């Protein structure tokens, strides 16, 4: 039997999805290069103490908390891909038809849109055409069962960034999404270096002065987002938009609590913090002063 990561996703949900949320949150994710125990994404923490007490520690092999939109009318694919992507830490919104997908894409900022071609109301190419005509340059990964050169050429000419033919391996979908995220932020090198911090976004590892640092999924997502914008002020609103999907109702201090928890992991005792607070503006990841 093929290992789980090599099986093609038929969109069937695993039998154990009937388990409780707590059991699912404690279950180990079986995926190559991912060695972690994950927290249920619905869990929210009011302060750093609660975060330290409840969030499991992982050694980072986790994607950054980028925001994705999946436009797919198959409910089985919605559930299975949603389950897999959210387990890996992605903020994911889902639309069940082309009209809803277009409205969400025009209303929110996404890092990547995963777009099926055969959709009700508006098909995938119509959605793509209207997005590009409206100036939306979000990278689009097309999912299609049409395995012909003409279909792929037409989609690329209309503004698609990549194609994935059904059925597909979930590991390939992940790799293509990650490549599009890097392209969106103008990066080919997966390594981000800010002062003494080094983040390998391909291996999903973090080191401070060469020593590995273990973070929770939320902490890593926050760090990678800031590290991709070194020296730039990132507002609380921007962090909320990109680190959390539409299913989560945020507390007023959710971002502040996440930053507080990350500082405890990163900052050596007696030294200035890597993360600087700009009152009324947001946060900046900067090199520590020597």
C-alpha positions, 0 to 999 in steps of 0.5 A: 500500500502506498504511504498516505502522502503518495495516495491521490486524494479522491476527496473521500474523508477519512473514517476517523473524522467522526472523532472528537475535536480534542482527539483530532487535535492530538492526532499526529499528522502523517505527512513527509517532512511534517513532524508535529502535534497540531492544535485545533484552529478554533482554539483562541487564547486571551494571553501569553500564559494561556498560549504557553499552557495549551498550545503544543510545541513543534519543531517547525516544519509548518507552512506560514499562515498565508491566506488561501481561497478554495473555489470548488463545488465538490463538497467532498473536495471542500472537506478533504482539502479544507481538512488537510490545508487547515491542519497544516496551518493555512487560513482558508476560505471556501466558496462553492460556486463561481459567483461566490468565489468571485465575490470573495476574491474581490472582497478579501486579500489572498495569497493564492486562489485555488480555482476549479474550472467546472463550477456552477453560476460562473465557470473557472475561466469566467472567474479568472477573466473577471478577476484579471479584468478588474486588476486583481493579480492574486496568483491562481492555481487551476484545478481541472480534469481536462487534461488537454494542452489547449485547455491549459494554454487557454487558461494560462493566456487568460492569466492563470499562474499554474495548473494541476490535473485531477486526480492529484497528490496532495503533496504536489498541491502543497508544493505548487501553493508554496511556490506561488506564495514565494513568487507573490512576495518576490522570493525564490530563495526560501531562506529569510535572514533578519539579524540573528534569525534565520527562517528556512521556509522550504524546510520550515525551520527557524534558528537564532544564532544557529540554534534551533527555535521551537514555535507553535503554528501560530507563532511561526505564521506570525514570524514568517509574515513579519520576516517577509517584510523586514523593517516594515511596519505591519498593522494589527489589521493586516496581521488579522487578515492574513493570519486568521480565516473567516471562520474564527471570531477574533478577540480584540487582543488576539494579535497582541497576545500572539506577538507577546507569545512569540517574543517569549520564544525569540528574545534572549534575556537581557536583550532588546526584542526582535519585534518592535511595537510602533504605537498606533501603527503596528509591529516591525521585525528588526535586527537586534542591536548589538 
